[in-house]
Amino acid sequence: MVEPAYTRTSFEDNLARPDQLLDIYESARAGINVVVRKAMEKGDAPEVVAKTVLAAANDRAPKRRYAAGKMARQVSFLRRFVPASAFDKSLRKQLGLPV
């Protein structure tokens, strides 16, 4: 499994959209959209992910997971050593969601 973090692509422009947006989630949705767009601008180049895909495909003894890029490696490290509740709290804080 190749696990990228934020990557400078137009991926978010091609997401499936719901038929009807619920107003109750509008402020959270707007905040997350701003955070994600800023993160995508600073994200890794698509070539970083492509190189990781090639490395995984050509590895004679493949690993289960391949982190693609600096942030992905940091997240992978934190997921292993930080309690899930603390990791989730940090993620919610970064995304501007209630902690």
Secondary structure, DSSP 8 states (H G I E B T S, - for coil): -EEE-SBSSSGGGG----SS--GGGHHHHHHHHHHHHHHHHHSB-HHHHHHHHHHHHH-SS--S-EEESHHHHHHHHHHHHS-HHHHHHHHHHHTT---
